[in-house]
Amino acid sequence: MTEKAKPGTFVGWVLYFSRLRGTVPPLPAPVCIEPVEDKGTLVILTPERFTASNPEHVALAARVHELLDRAGLLRPLQPWSAS
Protein backbone atom coordinates (compact mmCIF):
# COMPACT_ATOMS: atom_id res chain seq x y z
CA MET A 1 0.00 0.00 0.00
CA THR A 2 1.26 3.46 -0.78
CA GLU A 3 0.96 6.63 1.25
CA LYS A 4 -0.91 8.32 -1.61
CA ALA A 5 -3.51 5.57 -2.07
CA LYS A 6 -7.12 6.56 -1.58
CA PRO A 7 -9.92 4.15 -0.61
CA GLY A 8 -10.97 2.19 -3.66
CA THR A 9 -7.69 2.63 -5.56
CA PHE A 10 -5.65 -0.26 -4.18
CA VAL A 11 -3.84 -2.65 -6.50
CA GLY A 12 -4.63 -6.31 -5.92
CA TRP A 13 -3.39 -9.61 -7.28
CA VAL A 14 -5.76 -9.48 -10.27
CA LEU A 15 -7.25 -6.34 -11.81
CA TYR A 16 -9.59 -5.68 -14.72
CA PHE A 17 -9.79 -2.42 -16.63
CA SER A 18 -12.52 -1.73 -19.15
CA ARG A 19 -11.15 -0.34 -22.40
CA LEU A 20 -13.36 2.69 -21.69
CA ARG A 21 -11.06 3.59 -18.75
CA GLY A 22 -8.00 3.84 -20.98
CA THR A 23 -4.94 1.88 -22.05
CA VAL A 24 -2.93 -0.13 -19.56
CA PRO A 25 0.70 1.03 -19.76
CA PRO A 26 3.67 -1.36 -19.93
CA LEU A 27 4.18 -2.83 -16.46
CA PRO A 28 7.27 -4.46 -14.90
CA ALA A 29 7.87 -8.21 -14.87
CA PRO A 30 6.42 -10.52 -13.68
CA VAL A 31 3.13 -8.65 -14.30
CA CYS A 32 1.03 -10.29 -17.01
CA ILE A 33 -1.24 -8.10 -19.16
CA GLU A 34 -3.93 -9.99 -21.09
CA PRO A 35 -6.54 -8.52 -23.44
CA VAL A 36 -10.13 -9.61 -22.80
CA GLU A 37 -11.55 -9.66 -26.32
CA ASP A 38 -12.31 -6.05 -27.26
CA LYS A 39 -13.71 -5.35 -23.79
CA GLY A 40 -10.68 -4.50 -21.68
CA THR A 41 -7.52 -5.77 -20.04
CA LEU A 42 -6.79 -8.23 -17.27
CA VAL A 43 -3.69 -7.49 -15.17
CA ILE A 44 -2.19 -10.29 -13.05
CA LEU A 45 0.45 -8.96 -10.68
CA THR A 46 2.36 -12.18 -10.13
CA PRO A 47 1.93 -15.81 -11.24
CA GLU A 48 2.31 -17.12 -7.69
CA ARG A 49 -0.16 -16.36 -4.92
CA PHE A 50 0.14 -12.71 -3.91
CA THR A 51 0.79 -12.17 -0.20
CA ALA A 52 1.08 -8.92 1.74
CA SER A 53 3.75 -10.55 3.90
CA ASN A 54 6.09 -10.84 0.89
CA PRO A 55 8.05 -7.56 0.59
CA GLU A 56 8.67 -8.17 -3.13
CA HIS A 57 4.91 -8.43 -3.74
CA VAL A 58 4.25 -5.26 -1.75
CA ALA A 59 6.96 -3.36 -3.67
CA LEU A 60 5.60 -4.62 -7.00
CA ALA A 61 2.06 -3.56 -6.07
CA ALA A 62 3.32 -0.09 -5.11
CA ARG A 63 5.17 0.28 -8.43
CA VAL A 64 2.18 -0.93 -10.46
CA HIS A 65 -0.11 1.41 -8.47
CA GLU A 66 2.15 4.33 -9.38
CA LEU A 67 2.18 3.43 -13.09
CA LEU A 68 -1.58 2.84 -13.27
CA ASP A 69 -2.26 6.07 -11.40
CA ARG A 70 -0.02 8.02 -13.80
CA ALA A 71 -1.96 6.47 -16.71
CA GLY A 72 -5.22 7.75 -15.15
CA LEU A 73 -6.65 4.27 -14.63
CA LEU A 74 -7.17 4.63 -10.88
CA ARG A 75 -9.33 7.74 -11.01
CA PRO A 76 -12.69 7.34 -9.24
CA LEU A 77 -15.53 5.87 -11.26
CA GLN A 78 -18.06 8.39 -12.49
CA PRO A 79 -21.78 7.69 -12.82
CA TRP A 80 -22.96 6.94 -16.35
CA SER A 81 -24.78 9.87 -17.89
CA ALA A 82 -28.28 9.16 -19.15
CA SER A 83 -28.10 10.09 -22.81
Steps between C-alpha positions, in 0.01 A plus 500: 500500500626846422470817703313669214240225454139599549220259597395304195828544310704211638681261268421134558624170364263513201351814346266566209480826309227569248637639175279803571730590794806525277806304393701299749863616480797261483551353847809337656560125503355269619171687438290336229273719285231311307239647265141391564358495148424861406360570847803585711816373664573254777810574710650220712764633737691178555457137389538369855253576777530865601565554871529825694767337716734471199696828470562439128124474439434817699771690308364374167146606593626847596685537168201379297271734699726792409503410129124441482432823687724695260306345209174628656357152552448536875284811487164460677216353298247752377128430467382425147318793346150429374518593134 
